[in-house]
Amino acid sequence: MLRFRMVEAALNRQVREVVAPSARPSDYFGEKVFGRNVMRKYLDRTTFDALIETMDKGTPLSAELADRVAAGMRQWALDNGADHYTHWFQPLTGGTAEKHDSFSDPDGKGFVIESFSGKVLAQQEPDASSFPSGGIRNTFEARGYSAWDPSSPAFIVDTTLCIPTVFIAYTGEALDYKVPLLRAMTAVGEAATEVCHYFDKNVSRVQTYLGWEQEYFLLDESLWAARPDLVLTGRTLLGHESAKNQQLEDHYFGAIPARVINFMKELEYESLKLGIPLKTRHNEVAPNQFELAPVYEEANLANDHNQLLMTIMDKIARRHHFRVLLHEKPFKGINGSGKHNNWSLGTDTGVNLFSPGTTPAENLQFITFLVNVLAAVHRHNGLLKAAIMSATNSHRLGANEAPPAIISAFLGTHLSSVLDKLARSKDDNAIRFDAKSVLRMSGISQIPSILLDNTDRNRTSPFAFTGNRFEFRAVGSSDNCAEAIITLCSIVAEQLREFKREVDEKIAGGMKKDKAIYEVVKRLIKSSRPIHFDGNGYSDEWKAEAKRRGLDCETSAPLIFDNYLSKQSVKMFSATGVLSKVELEARTEVKWETYTKKIQIEARVLGDLAMNHIVPIASKYEAMLLDKVYKMMQIGYGLDPTPDIELIKRIQSHTASIQEGVSQLVEARKVANKIDNMRQKAIAYHDTVEVWFDKIRHHIDKLEEIVDDQMWPLPKYRELLFLR
């Protein structure tokens, strides 16, 4: 039987040896990246300075200088073994895309020359209709543009020079994640800079920073290949829980298996060469689940690095006879996988705006930005949930340490008490300056010295403050980080603009600046109170309380996506310049379509497994039992076939229920497939198709407990999770 052949293959795997680089990490870090140190070597001073100006400040690069950059980049690539180049972009598929072109061109004389111009570097024209576009691009309107993003350095994978690019339609609409991410970072940076000027006129720029934590499962490739549901959907659509899973809490931070540690080593070596600053690796809570995380970086670069990492993870895993599972919930009953996004804002003067300071003035700035973020999250909590929702992440949210599908913010008892005291303060002299112009706040003892939060990190919070950053824990492991960061930066940009407008109005009315800031902050603390929650997000009491507070409690993914098209969201995205109404409509259409297709695929796979793998085996075992009962009754001599007859009845009941469930599933699909409206089709798939999955699975999993283990066709959870 295939299952046992695959189990044997997994058991006989040898640890693949990995040779560590002879140099120190600091010596080979970024050696495959066209970074600043490399640019100094391959570009003349004028070109180098111009490119740095473009990277740091967005200054346009002339065609002549682009040609010089291209010449230097080409030479570096050739010196490092590259023979092809590609524009590397992030379409709305959730992954990355690339089309490789050779550096070599015929010269018309029977020879080839290595060419790579500034024009080719800056722009190409991929087929935009072949990627999800939400109707922006039609087949007969195929042209799109990929354009160089100088702020993210080029790199070499294998023998291909990869140039990070944006991807836009012929008519200018964004067809990727990078364009709106860059827009959102610009919007929040400009808004935050203006607010910073209340406290420090020397601030000229505010950057967005991101540190992601990538969770994933590793499975032996033989066992993976023997599970059609894992191959086609990324998750197990059936399978009874293993007697032992994670209940002993013995996997988290445990010793890393030899095969896995060698995979991690090779992944780390390759990542460091590509400039991805991996820092942490460890076992996660569930068996065969792991995590890695880098040092935080500027958000655009960090997101590019995460997308690149997910690609090279798969390549390196295959060398070690593993398959990486990035699905948010590949196994029932144990932890799913997330990708926590640690988000912060920092000034060009070296100040983390989410880090408490050492002076009252610094702490007022900290409180100002903290409260504005909370106000933004409160106003747009439904939209923020839509940014992390998908057909795959919906399975993870709300259980096994994943945060619930209700956005709330955790601050900890210490910081919460500081905000409460601020909100309750009625002293008009609460803020004043002494002779040395040092800000003092009477009656609020916590302001002069705000400590880093030292309370428990509430694991049920989707959006937690963790001392000097916000940790957006609801992001799914397969997600493009940009989706969450785009929305987060956009809503905060809008809120900071409104904050400044309100403060400026009070100042114009004769109120002192610091008193105006204090008054607006105080109002925002009170108005955003519903988003504050430090308790158990899994409790039924919180669900009821969240609904009472007016928070978005919807759990249906297709309906959650509606938040993108609310008047409030359209106004916010348009005002910040991040996404137009047309772009929002297109992206939402893509979300509904993607959701529908994923559920559709899962339904077809489940139907196939049930009818072609499980029911025939169960029927075969049932026939064996019937033969046994018949022979026992023929022999007589006091033999009692009753237990076997009862077992036959149970098998018959489960197989009949499976057959009926699959029949209903197919009929529901047929009805849903006739719906033209993509939103309505997605809703139908959620309400009438997906509801059959657990019903069918219940009966299959019961059969797994009954049918002879030697006959069961698919690798079981105990094999998938514990064979390494």
C-alpha positions in Angstrom: 0.0 0.0 0.0 1.2 3.5 -0.9 0.8 4.8 2.6 3.2 2.3 4.1 5.7 2.7 1.3 5.7 6.4 2.0 6.0 5.9 5.8 9.0 3.6 5.2 10.6 6.1 2.9 10.2 8.8 5.6 11.6 6.5 8.3 14.7 5.8 6.2 15.6 9.4 5.4 19.2 10.4 6.0 20.2 13.7 7.3 21.4 15.9 4.5 24.8 17.3 5.3 25.2 21.1 5.1 28.5 22.7 4.7 28.8 26.0 6.6 30.4 28.9 4.9 34.0 29.3 5.8 33.7 33.0 6.5 31.9 34.7 9.3 28.3 35.8 8.7 29.4 39.4 8.7 31.7 38.6 5.7 29.1 36.9 3.5 25.9 38.8 4.6 24.4 40.4 1.5 27.0 39.0 -0.9 24.2 38.2 -3.4 22.7 41.7 -3.1 23.4 44.8 -5.1 23.7 46.8 -1.9 25.4 50.1 -1.1 28.8 48.6 -0.5 28.6 46.8 -3.9 27.3 50.0 -5.6 30.4 51.9 -4.4 32.6 49.4 -6.2 30.6 49.1 -9.5 29.3 52.7 -9.9 31.1 55.9 -10.3 30.7 58.5 -7.6 28.2 60.7 -9.4 26.0 57.7 -10.3 26.3 56.3 -6.8 25.3 59.6 -5.1 22.4 60.0 -7.5 21.1 56.5 -6.9 21.4 56.9 -3.1 19.4 60.2 -3.4 16.7 58.3 -5.3 16.7 55.4 -2.8 16.5 57.7 0.3 14.4 60.6 -0.9 12.6 59.4 -4.1 14.5 61.8 -6.4 13.9 60.9 -10.1 16.8 59.2 -11.8 17.7 60.4 -15.3 17.8 58.0 -18.3 21.6 58.6 -18.6 22.1 57.7 -14.9 19.8 54.7 -15.2 22.0 53.4 -18.0 25.1 53.8 -15.8 23.3 51.9 -12.9 22.3 49.2 -15.3 25.8 48.8 -16.6 27.2 48.5 -13.1 24.5 46.1 -12.0 25.0 43.9 -15.1 28.7 43.7 -14.5 28.2 42.8 -10.9 25.7 40.1 -11.9 28.0 38.7 -14.5 30.9 38.6 -12.1 28.7 36.6 -9.7 27.6 34.0 -12.2 24.3 35.4 -13.4 23.2 34.9 -17.0 19.6 36.0 -16.8 17.6 38.9 -15.3 14.0 39.3 -14.3 11.6 41.9 -13.0 10.5 40.4 -9.7 7.1 41.6 -8.6 4.2 40.7 -6.3 0.9 40.3 -8.1 -2.5 39.8 -6.4 -1.9 36.0 -6.4 -0.3 36.3 -3.0 3.1 35.1 -4.3 5.8 36.5 -6.5 6.2 36.5 -10.3 9.2 36.5 -12.6 10.0 36.2 -16.3 13.7 35.5 -17.0 15.5 37.1 -20.0 19.1 36.4 -21.0 21.8 39.0 -20.8 23.1 37.6 -24.1 21.7 39.1 -27.4 22.8 38.2 -30.9 25.0 40.8 -32.5 24.0 39.9 -36.1 27.5 38.6 -36.8 27.2 35.2 -35.4 28.2 36.2 -31.9 26.3 37.3 -28.8 26.9 40.3 -26.5 25.8 40.9 -22.9 23.4 43.8 -22.9 21.3 45.4 -20.2 20.2 49.0 -20.6 18.7 51.5 -18.2 15.4 51.2 -20.1 15.2 47.5 -19.5 16.2 48.0 -15.8 13.5 50.6 -15.3 10.6 49.1 -17.1 9.2 46.0 -18.8 5.7 45.0 -20.1 4.4 41.7 -18.7 0.9 40.4 -19.6 -1.3 42.0 -17.0 -4.4 40.0 -18.0 -2.8 36.8 -16.9 -2.8 37.9 -13.2 -5.8 38.6 -10.9 -6.9 42.2 -11.6 -10.6 42.3 -10.5 -11.7 43.3 -14.0 -9.2 46.2 -14.5 -7.4 44.2 -17.2 -9.2 42.1 -19.9 -7.6 39.6 -22.2 -7.8 42.0 -25.1 -6.2 44.7 -22.9 -3.2 42.7 -21.9 -0.5 45.3 -21.4 0.8 46.1 -18.0 4.0 47.6 -16.7 6.6 46.5 -14.2 8.7 49.4 -13.0 12.0 49.3 -11.0 11.7 50.0 -7.2 15.2 51.5 -6.4 14.4 51.5 -2.7 14.7 47.7 -2.6 18.1 46.4 -3.9 18.4 43.9 -6.7 19.6 40.4 -5.8 20.8 37.2 -7.4 18.9 33.8 -7.0 20.7 30.9 -8.6 21.9 32.5 -11.9 19.2 35.2 -12.2 19.5 38.9 -11.4 16.2 39.8 -9.7 15.1 43.4 -9.8 12.3 44.3 -7.4 9.5 46.1 -9.2 6.0 47.5 -9.0 3.3 46.2 -11.2 0.7 48.5 -12.7 -2.0 48.4 -15.4 -1.6 50.2 -18.7 -4.0 52.7 -17.4 -2.1 53.3 -14.2 -3.9 51.3 -11.6 -1.9 49.2 -9.1 -2.0 45.4 -9.8 0.3 44.4 -6.9 1.0 44.9 -3.3 4.1 47.0 -3.5 2.5 50.1 -5.1 -0.1 50.7 -2.4 2.5 49.7 0.3 4.9 52.5 -0.9 1.9 54.9 -1.1 0.8 54.0 2.4 4.3 54.3 3.9 4.6 57.7 2.3 1.2 58.8 3.6 1.9 57.8 7.2 5.4 59.1 7.1 4.3 62.5 6.0 1.5 62.7 8.5 3.7 61.5 11.3 6.4 64.0 10.4 3.9 66.8 10.7 2.8 65.6 14.2 6.5 65.1 15.3 7.1 68.9 14.6 5.0 69.6 17.7 7.8 68.0 19.7 10.9 68.3 17.5 11.3 70.6 14.5 14.5 68.6 13.5 12.5 65.6 12.3 12.4 65.6 8.5 11.3 62.0 7.9 9.4 59.2 9.6 9.9 55.6 8.4 7.7 52.5 8.8 9.5 49.5 10.2 8.4 45.8 10.2 9.6 42.7 11.9 7.8 39.6 10.8 7.7 36.2 12.5 7.2 33.3 10.0 5.5 30.2 11.3 5.4 27.0 9.2 5.1 23.2 9.3 7.6 20.8 7.8 6.4 17.4 6.4 8.4 14.6 4.9 7.8 14.9 1.1 6.8 11.2 0.8 4.0 11.6 3.4 2.9 14.8 1.8 2.7 13.2 -1.6 0.5 10.5 -0.3 -2.1 13.1 0.9 -3.9 14.6 -2.1 -5.5 17.2 0.2 -2.2 18.5 1.3 -0.8 18.5 -2.3 -3.8 20.4 -3.7 -5.1 22.6 -0.8 -2.2 22.8 1.7 -4.3 21.4 4.5 -5.8 18.1 5.7 -9.5 18.0 4.8 -9.9 14.8 6.9 -7.9 13.0 9.6 -8.6 11.9 13.2 -6.5 13.7 15.8 -3.4 11.8 17.0 -3.6 10.4 20.5 -0.6 12.6 21.2 -0.4 16.0 19.7 0.6 19.1 21.6 -1.2 18.5 24.9 2.1 17.7 26.8 3.5 21.1 25.8 6.8 19.4 25.0 7.6 20.8 21.5 7.8 24.6 22.0 11.4 25.6 22.2 12.4 21.9 22.4 15.4 20.3 20.8 15.2 20.8 17.0 15.4 17.4 15.1 18.6 16.8 13.1 17.0 16.9 9.6 15.2 20.1 10.5 18.2 21.9 12.0 20.2 21.2 8.9 17.3 22.6 6.8 17.3 25.6 9.0 21.1 26.0 8.7 21.0 26.0 4.9 18.1 28.3 4.8 19.8 30.7 7.2 23.1 30.7 5.1 21.2 31.4 1.9 19.1 34.0 3.5 22.1 35.9 5.0 23.7 35.8 1.5 20.5 37.5 0.2 20.6 40.1 2.9 17.7 38.7 4.9 18.8 39.3 8.5 17.4 36.1 10.1 17.9 36.1 13.9 15.7 33.5 15.5 14.8 29.9 14.8 12.9 27.5 17.1 10.3 24.8 17.5 6.7 26.2 17.7 3.9 24.8 19.9 2.5 22.2 17.5 4.5 19.1 16.5 6.5 19.6 13.3 5.8 23.3 13.5 8.6 25.9 13.5 9.3 29.6 13.4 12.0 31.9 12.1 12.3 35.7 12.4 14.6 38.4 11.2 15.8 41.6 12.8 13.3 44.4 12.0 13.8 46.5 8.8 12.3 49.2 6.8 8.8 47.9 5.9 9.1 47.7 2.1 12.4 45.9 2.3 11.2 43.6 5.1 8.2 42.6 3.0 10.3 41.9 0.0 12.5 39.7 2.2 9.5 37.8 3.5 8.3 37.1 0.0 11.7 36.0 -1.1 12.1 33.8 2.0 8.9 31.9 1.3 10.2 31.1 -2.1 13.6 29.9 -1.0 12.1 28.0 1.9 10.4 25.7 -0.5 13.5 25.2 -2.7 15.7 24.3 0.2 13.1 22.2 1.9 12.9 20.0 -1.2 16.7 19.4 -1.0 16.1 18.0 2.4 13.1 15.9 1.3 10.7 18.2 3.2 7.7 20.1 2.1 6.9 23.5 3.7 3.3 24.1 4.7 2.4 27.8 5.0 -1.4 27.1 5.2 -2.8 28.8 8.3 -4.5 25.7 9.6 -3.1 22.5 8.0 -4.1 20.2 10.9 -7.3 20.1 12.9 -7.0 20.3 16.7 -3.5 21.9 17.0 -2.0 25.3 16.6 -2.3 27.0 13.2 0.5 29.2 11.7 0.5 32.9 11.8 2.9 35.6 10.7 3.0 38.2 13.5 3.7 41.7 12.1 5.7 43.8 14.5 5.1 47.3 13.3 6.6 50.6 14.4 7.4 54.1 13.2 10.8 55.8 13.6 12.2 59.3 12.9 15.3 60.1 11.0 16.6 61.5 14.3 16.7 58.0 15.8 13.5 58.1 17.8 11.1 55.1 18.0 7.7 56.9 18.2 6.2 53.9 20.1 8.9 53.8 22.7 8.5 55.6 26.0 11.1 58.3 26.6 13.0 59.5 29.6 11.4 63.0 29.9 7.8 64.2 30.2 8.0 65.8 26.7 9.2 62.5 25.1 6.4 60.6 26.9 3.8 63.0 25.7 5.0 62.4 22.2 4.8 58.6 22.9 1.3 58.9 24.3 0.2 61.0 21.3 1.2 58.5 18.8 0.0 55.5 20.8 -3.4 57.0 21.3 -3.7 58.0 17.6 -3.0 54.4 16.6 -5.6 53.1 18.9 -8.1 55.7 17.6 -7.4 54.6 14.0 -7.7 50.9 14.9 -11.0 51.5 16.7 -12.5 53.5 13.8 -11.4 50.9 11.2 -11.4 47.6 13.1 -13.6 45.9 10.5 -11.3 47.0 7.7 -8.2 45.9 9.6 -9.8 42.5 10.0 -10.6 42.4 6.3 -6.9 43.0 5.6 -5.9 39.7 7.2 -9.0 37.6 6.3 -8.9 34.8 3.7 -10.3 31.4 3.1 -7.2 29.9 4.7 -6.8 32.3 7.7 -10.5 32.0 8.6 -9.8 28.4 9.8 -7.1 29.6 12.2 -8.6 32.6 13.9 -10.2 32.0 17.2 -8.5 28.8 18.5 -5.3 27.2 19.5 -3.5 30.4 20.4 -4.6 32.3 17.3 -6.4 35.6 18.1 -10.1 35.8 17.6 -11.8 37.3 14.5 -12.6 40.4 16.5 -10.0 43.2 16.4 -9.1 44.6 19.8 -5.9 46.1 21.3 -4.0 44.9 24.4 -2.0 47.5 26.3 -1.3 45.8 29.6 -2.4 47.0 33.1 0.4 49.6 33.5 -0.1 51.5 30.3 -3.9 51.1 30.5 -3.8 52.8 33.9 -1.7 55.7 32.5 -4.3 56.3 29.8 -7.1 56.0 32.3 -5.6 58.7 34.6 -5.0 60.9 31.6 -8.6 60.6 30.5 -9.9 61.3 34.1 -7.7 64.3 34.6 -9.8 67.6 34.9 -7.0 69.9 36.0 -6.5 72.7 33.6 -2.9 73.0 34.9 -2.2 69.3 34.2 0.3 70.4 31.7 2.7 73.3 32.3 6.3 74.3 31.7 8.8 75.1 34.4 11.6 77.7 34.1 13.7 75.4 32.1 10.8 74.7 29.6 10.6 71.1 30.7 7.1 69.7 30.4 5.4 68.7 33.6 2.1 67.1 34.2 0.7 67.5 37.6 -1.5 64.9 39.1 -0.4 62.3 36.6 2.7 60.6 38.2 3.1 58.0 35.4 3.9 60.5 32.7 7.4 61.4 33.7 8.4 57.8 33.7 6.4 55.4 31.6 7.9 51.9 31.8 8.0 49.3 29.1 5.0 47.1 29.5 5.9 44.3 31.8 2.6 42.5 32.0 1.6 39.2 30.4 1.5 39.2 26.6 -2.1 38.3 26.1 -1.9 35.6 23.5 -5.6 36.1 22.5 -5.1 39.7 21.4 -4.9 40.3 17.7 -3.3 43.7 18.1 -1.0 44.0 21.1 1.3 46.7 22.3 4.6 45.0 23.3 6.7 47.7 24.7 8.0 49.6 21.7 5.9 48.4 18.9 2.5 46.9 18.0 2.3 43.2 17.2 -0.4 42.5 14.7 -0.9 38.8 15.5 -3.9 38.1 13.3 -1.8 38.0 10.0 -1.8 34.6 8.4 1.4 32.6 7.7 0.8 32.6 3.9 -0.2 36.2 3.7 1.8 39.0 2.0 2.7 41.2 4.9 2.0 44.2 2.7 -1.8 43.7 2.9 -1.9 44.3 6.7 0.7 47.1 6.6 -1.0 49.0 3.8 -4.2 49.1 5.8 -2.5 49.9 9.1 -0.4 52.7 7.7 -3.3 54.2 5.8 -5.7 54.4 8.7 -3.0 55.8 11.0 -2.1 58.4 8.3 -5.7 59.5 8.2 -6.0 59.7 12.0 -2.7 61.7 12.4 -3.9 64.2 9.8 -7.2 64.6 11.7 -5.3 64.9 14.9 -3.1 67.7 13.5 -6.1 69.5 12.1 -7.9 69.4 15.4 -4.9 70.5 17.4 -4.2 73.4 14.9 -7.8 74.6 15.2 -7.4 74.8 19.0 -4.1 76.6 18.7 -5.7 79.0 16.2 -8.4 79.6 18.8 -5.8 80.8 21.3 -5.0 77.6 23.2 -1.4 76.8 23.9 0.1 74.1 21.8 0.7 71.6 24.6 -2.7 72.2 26.2 -4.3 71.6 22.7 -2.3 68.3 22.3 -3.4 67.2 25.7 -7.0 68.0 25.2 -7.2 66.1 21.9 -5.3 63.1 23.2 -7.7 63.0 26.2 -10.7 63.0 23.9 -9.2 60.2 21.7 -8.5 58.1 24.8 -12.2 58.2 25.8 -13.5 57.7 22.2 -11.3 54.7 21.5 -12.0 52.9 24.8 -14.1 50.2 23.1 -11.0 48.9 21.3 -9.1 48.3 24.6 -9.4 44.8 25.9 -6.9 43.0 28.1 -8.9 39.9 28.9 -9.6 36.5 27.3 -10.5 37.0 23.6 -11.7 33.4 23.4 -14.5 33.8 25.9 -18.2 33.9 24.9 -18.5 36.9 27.3 -16.0 38.9 25.2 -17.9 38.1 22.0 -21.0 39.5 23.5 -19.2 42.5 25.0 -17.4 43.3 21.7 -20.8 43.3 19.9 -22.1 45.7 22.6 -19.1 47.9 22.1 -19.9 48.2 18.4 -16.8 46.2 17.2 -17.0 44.2 14.0 -17.9 40.6 15.0 -18.6 39.2 11.6 -16.9 35.8 10.9 -17.9 35.2 7.3 -14.9 36.1 5.1 -17.0 37.2 2.1 -19.0 39.6 4.2 -15.9 40.8 6.0 -14.4 41.9 2.6 -17.3 44.4 2.4 -15.3 46.6 4.7 -13.1 47.5 1.8 -16.0 49.1 0.0 -17.7 51.0 2.9 -18.0 54.7 2.4 -15.6 55.2 5.3 -12.9 53.0 3.8 -13.2 54.4 0.3 -13.0 57.9 1.7 -9.9 57.1 3.8 -8.0 55.3 1.1 -8.8 58.0 -1.4 -7.9 60.8 1.0 -4.5 59.3 1.8 -3.8 58.5 -1.9 -3.2 54.8 -1.2 -6.0 53.2 -3.3 -8.6 54.7 -5.6 -12.2 53.5 -5.6 -11.5 51.6 -8.8 -8.5 49.8 -7.3 -10.5 49.0 -4.1 -13.4 47.5 -6.1 -10.9 45.5 -8.2 -9.1 44.1 -5.2 -12.3 43.2 -3.4 -13.5 41.4 -6.5 -10.2 39.5 -6.5 -10.7 38.6 -2.8 -14.2 37.2 -3.4 -13.0 35.3 -6.5 -10.0 33.8 -4.7 -12.1 32.8 -1.7 -14.6 31.1 -4.0 -11.9 29.2 -6.0 -10.2 27.9 -2.9 -13.4 26.6 -1.3 -14.3 25.2 -4.7 -11.0 23.3 -5.0 -11.4 22.0 -1.4 -14.9 20.8 -2.1 -13.8 18.9 -5.2 -10.8 17.3 -3.4 -12.9 16.3 -0.4 -15.5 14.8 -2.6 -12.9 12.8 -4.5 -11.2 11.6 -1.3 -14.5 10.6 0.3 -15.9 8.7 -2.7 -12.8 7.3 -4.3 -10.5 6.6 -1.3 -12.5 6.3 1.9 -15.9 4.8 1.1 -14.5 2.0 -1.1 -12.0 1.0 1.7 -14.7 1.2 4.4 -17.0 -0.9 2.2 -14.2 -3.5 1.6 -13.7 -3.7 5.4 -17.4 -4.0 5.9 -17.5 -6.9 3.4 -14.8 -8.7 5.3 -16.8 -8.3 8.5 -20.0 -9.5 6.7 -18.1 -12.6 5.6 -16.8 -13.2 9.1 -20.4 -12.8 10.5 -21.8 -15.2 7.9 -19.2 -17.8 8.7 -19.7 -17.5 12.4 -23.4 -18.0 12.0 -22.7 -21.0 9.8 -20.4 -22.6 12.4 -22.6 -21.8 15.4 -21.2 -23.5 18.5 -22.2 -20.5 20.6 -20.2 -17.9 18.6 -21.7 -14.4 19.0 -21.5 -12.2 16.0 -23.4 -9.3 17.7 -20.3 -7.0 18.2 -19.4 -7.4 14.6 -22.9 -6.8 13.4 -23.0 -3.6 15.5 -19.7 -2.6 13.9 -21.1 -3.2 10.4 -24.1 -1.0 11.3 -21.8 1.8 12.4 -19.7 1.5 9.1 -22.9 1.5 7.1 -24.3 4.5 8.9 -21.1 6.5 8.4 -20.6 5.6 4.7 -24.3 6.4 4.0 -23.8 9.8 5.7 -20.7 10.5 3.7 -22.4 9.6 0.4 -25.4 11.8 1.3 -23.1 14.6 2.4 -21.0 14.5 -0.8 -24.2 14.5 -2.9 -25.5 17.6 -1.1 -22.1 19.2 -1.5 -22.1 18.6 -5.2 -25.6 20.0 -5.6 -24.7 23.1 -3.5 -21.7 23.7 -5.8 -23.9 23.4 -8.9 -26.3 26.0 -7.6 -23.5 28.4 -6.5 -21.6 28.1 -9.8 -24.6 29.5 -11.6 -24.3 32.8 -9.8 -22.6 35.5 -11.8 -22.1 38.1 -9.1 -18.8 37.3 -7.5 -19.8 38.6 -4.1 -23.0 36.6 -4.0 -21.1 33.5 -5.3 -18.5 33.8 -2.5 -21.3 34.1 0.0 -23.1 31.1 -1.4 -19.9 29.0 -1.2 -19.4 30.1 2.4 -23.1 29.5 3.4 -24.1 26.5 1.4 -20.9 24.6 0.3 -18.3 25.0 3.0 -20.8 24.0 5.7 -20.7 20.4 4.4 -16.9 20.0 5.0 -17.0 19.3 8.7 -20.1 17.2 8.5 -18.5 14.9 5.9 -15.2 15.0 7.8 -16.8 13.9 11.0 -18.0 10.6 9.5 -14.7 10.0 7.7 -12.7 10.5 10.9 -15.0 8.1 12.7 -14.4 5.5 10.1 -10.6 6.0 10.6 -11.1 4.8 14.2 -13.0 1.7 12.9 -11.4 0.5 9.7 -8.4 -1.8 10.0 -5.2 0.3 10.1 -3.6 -1.9 7.5 -6.3 -0.9 5.1 -6.5 2.8 5.7 -5.2 4.5 2.5 -3.9 7.9 3.7 -1.1 8.7 6.1 -2.6 9.4 9.6 -1.9 12.4 11.8 0.5 10.4 14.0 2.6 9.8 10.9 2.4 13.2 9.4 3.2 15.0 12.7 5.8 12.8 14.3 7.9 11.3 11.5 10.8 13.7 11.0 
